[in-house]
Amino acid sequence: MFQEAESDPKIAVAEYKKLEAHLRVRLLNEQYRHLNLQDRALLVIVAGIDGAGKGETINLLNEWMDPRHIHTLAFGAPNKQEREFPVAHRFWRHLPPKGETGIVFGSGYSPLFAEAAKNRIDTDQFERQILFVRKFESSLIANGVQVLKLWFHLSREAQHERTEHLLSNPSTAWQVTKLDIKAQKNFKAIRRAGQLVIEATDSPHSPWVIIPSADPQLRAVRTAQAILGAFTQRTLKAPAFHDPAEAKPLHRQPNPLDKLDHKVTITKSDYDTQVLAWQNRLAQAVRSKAFRKRALMVAFEGADAAGKGGAIRRVTRAIDARHFDIMAVSAPKPWELAHPYLWRFWRNVPEHGRVAIFDRSWYGRVLVERVEKLIPRESWRRAYDEINDFEQQLSGSGIILLKFWLSVTPDEQLRRFRERQESPFKQFKITPEDWRNRRNAKQYAEAARDMFAQTDTPHAPWHVLSANDKKHARVEVLKHIVLAVERALA
Amino acid sequence: MFQEAESDPKIAVAEYKKLEAHLRVRLLNEQYRHLNLQDRALLVIVAGIDGAGKGETINLLNEWMDPRHIHTLAFGAPNKQEREFPVAHRFWRHLPPKGETGIVFGSGYSPLFAEAAKNRIDTDQFERQILFVRKFESSLIANGVQVLKLWFHLSREAQHERTEHLLSNPSTAWQVTKLDIKAQKNFKAIRRAGQLVIEATDSPHSPWVIIPSADPQLRAVRTAQAILGAFTQRTLKAPAFHDPAEAKPLHRQPNPLDKLDHKVTITKSDYDTQVLAWQNRLAQAVRSKAFRKRALMVAFEGADAAGKGGAIRRVTRAIDARHFDIMAVSAPKPWELAHPYLWRFWRNVPEHGRVAIFDRSWYGRVLVERVEKLIPRESWRRAYDEINDFEQQLSGSGIILLKFWLSVTPDEQLRRFRERQESPFKQFKITPEDWRNRRNAKQYAEAARDMFAQTDTPHAPWHVLSANDKKHARVEVLKHIVLAVERALA
């Protein structure tokens, strides 16, 4: 794998000069072509032997291309605030939009290389991490983010020589880091780790390219060529998608909507007592010291006019206005569409001690976007898996996650629509879209059924409630939240 | 001032019912009208006696209006990360865009009220804070953010009664905070503080409205009416602008561009030695422990093709890619235009230990926007003062701030333009706009002269450099940055 690179090949000056001019023009043209097309973002993962000149090469790329559309993203060890979130959070937050290029130092591969360089590898954890990275990448690619991975490599002797050369001049010595020197000692282990990880994560849709790095000019040429190769790839080769439904039909599970009792009600006085009591417990829980090391995310889905807003207000009344955010999810804005659909939800993951409430959520992908045919079939089929991964990362990092589906019967919905139309201050809540959605009720019900079957997981179960009696639904919502939070903090 | 509110007035139920229906319709209509117009953002500052029911009223407003376009912004004591930035940073970051409404708890007024409630007021500091808030508000208004300030007030007896009533029921007791109980004891001091601050900051362009709060229904009506009043105000009354130029002409100062020596050069070998030496010192300085409690902001302005990009690259080569960001400033995007022009720069203020480099900057307001007549004359005249305030806040919070103007002679600029046009990989750097700017050179020179006269301040001086010899300019840029950083860390 490293044979060519460890022979430390060089390029003749004359050939370099010729190639350089040619490559710069092509790189720039391609960069502008994608900027105009906005068809994909390019993510270049930078890794390799320390002291191989990665930073220098990336600086050069910034000179060759238009640097205003290249984002250098360098992730060190996560700081205290970053550790409050799932590991992938900071990568998601900084994903470049379509048309632009991100160059990533210290990617999700760093812990993989570190693990693989150990004398004794924790095989289980290593394999889990490999699987995570592979899934993450294939999801990125399926959602318009191209991934190119570069490994800068050279022989141990050449690495030593380069480091010594920089160290010999006091004006360049600062360029040599502790890692560069350490790499001398640990050359073998780093080399082995590289080999292991590259083999485990090389794939046609997101290949690794080995860059021979002993000669700065050949290094530059090969890097530019690799990026050109990515730019000129006609379409993103998304990995073959293993559809879980092929093995088991989406809906072969009992549908929680079927067994819902829409006759259940609660009296006004019971409601008043219970709402206050649950709000009281919720207030205590989110004000507790233990909650300062956790966070709460609550997603509300359901039919139009099912009473999501009213239920949300009963929840937020128990929480200090300083500690919650409500995200009302509607059609994505242009800059949101320039990112994978989960991006805007990743950006709204709450930090410790906070509550994030979603009035509609990431489930739009498998509900409205599916029913209204806004995306190809494969995209929403794939989304179940992506959403389960997303939620697993959330709950894995200690976030308390609840999902509610508020259901109303068609008659009750019609009654509420009419009531809204007649009320001068509820008219704004009802739009032609609501009536159209109502006509598509059957398709929405199918979509909901498949959604429950695919995303009702142990770490993020669905709470499906009848909201024909709004009061009943509000009490239930509060109760489920309180019990989940109290259980998590216990 | 508080006479009416302390008489604890009430509203009859029948009258309330009538008013409520009327107000809700009007509020919603006005909210949607501004959402479509996108003519202004509305900022509602919430203050008053603790336990007067502020939170309850804001919850109600969220029910009466479309809550998706209301942002409740609650600022507590700044956390560790927030303390790294100037005080106003977090307010700027969360400013709602035009068309939307922000409701602010814990605004910049909180420290003012706290100071004014003390037995011994530090008059100097208090007056400085008052001045700061007044200037901040008038700048917001001039830049499309309307400010409405509400003070919720009631008699001491009514406050006591309301608190006791909530406390008497275990299910509502949690709604009472320590502050509410404290407010009983300190009623007089809080009342006096309110009076003092309101008198000092009430103005026709951003008035205070006292909301009688003993009766929840009257409280709701008065709050809704105050917001309606703001919504229906035809145009934003920006405060009369005191133009510093009326007293002294903008350009009665020596123009640093006049005395610039464009003949100065540096030899290749001197350049190589010096660049490396300064980069070495810069690398040491930004890697030092002391720098972890500071930050560096460097703004580059100057003629097209003056070599800003090349100078920036010589600086960044000395800095770990993980620790700097380059912001290439071009015409604002639509969502940036929905905010005051300084907003996008506030968002890019670096946190501790980081370097932010601006390839063009907030000075666009008084350069391109002035010359190309993109904004009215008053806007750029006002901007000098706003920019000086901005920079004073930056340096006041410990940020090391440098501003460079790279100057080239017209002949040299023409030579570089032609060179760029002929080079296949520099063509992208030259656009029809560059040629037009060149034709407007005289107006740009005037704008630059006024800018130097108005914004060359002790805490943020301009470094005006000849860049006819690119190498000379690069060495000078590095030198000034190194000396400023070393001085600040000493």
Contacts between the chains, C-beta under 8 A, distances in Angstrom:
chain1	res1	chain2	res2	distance
A	21	B	424	7.1
A	21	B	425	7.4
A	24	B	424	7.3
A	24	B	425	3.8
A	25	B	424	4.4
A	25	B	425	5.4
A	28	B	425	5.6
A	28	B	428	5.6
A	32	B	428	6.9
A	55	B	321	6.0
A	58	B	321	7.0
A	59	B	313	6.9
A	59	B	316	7.5
A	59	B	317	6.3
A	62	B	313	7.2
A	63	B	313	6.6
A	64	B	425	6.8
A	66	B	428	5.8
A	67	B	309	7.2
A	67	B	326	6.9
A	67	B	328	7.2
A	68	B	328	3.9
A	68	B	330	7.5
A	68	B	359	7.8
A	72	B	321	5.2
A	74	B	320	7.5
A	74	B	321	4.7
A	74	B	322	3.6
A	75	B	322	7.6
A	76	B	322	5.4
A	81	B	81	6.6
A	105	B	321	6.1
A	105	B	322	6.9
A	106	B	322	7.3
A	169	B	276	7.6
A	170	B	280	7.0
A	171	B	273	7.4
A	171	B	276	3.5
A	171	B	277	5.6
A	171	B	279	7.4
A	171	B	280	5.0
A	172	B	276	6.4
A	172	B	280	7.9
A	173	B	280	7.7
A	174	B	279	7.8
A	174	B	280	5.5
A	174	B	283	4.2
A	174	B	284	6.7
A	174	B	287	7.9
A	174	B	318	7.7
A	175	B	283	7.8
A	273	B	171	7.4
A	276	B	169	7.5
A	276	B	171	3.4
A	276	B	172	6.3
A	277	B	171	5.5
A	279	B	171	7.4
A	279	B	174	7.8
A	280	B	170	6.9
A	280	B	171	5.0
A	280	B	172	7.8
A	280	B	173	7.7
A	280	B	174	5.5
A	283	B	174	4.2
A	283	B	175	7.8
A	284	B	174	6.7
A	287	B	174	7.9
A	309	B	67	7.1
A	313	B	59	6.8
A	313	B	62	7.2
A	313	B	63	6.6
A	316	B	59	7.5
A	317	B	59	6.3
A	318	B	174	7.7
A	320	B	74	7.5
A	321	B	55	6.0
A	321	B	58	7.0
A	321	B	72	5.2
A	321	B	74	4.7
A	321	B	105	6.0
A	322	B	74	3.6
A	322	B	75	7.5
A	322	B	76	5.4
A	322	B	105	6.9
A	322	B	106	7.3
A	323	B	74	8.0
A	326	B	67	6.9
A	328	B	67	7.2
A	328	B	68	3.9
A	330	B	68	7.5
A	335	B	335	7.5
A	359	B	68	7.8
A	424	B	21	7.1
A	424	B	24	7.3
A	424	B	25	4.3
A	425	B	21	7.3
A	425	B	24	3.8
A	425	B	25	5.4
A	425	B	28	5.6
A	425	B	64	6.8
A	428	B	28	5.6
A	428	B	32	6.8
A	428	B	66	5.7
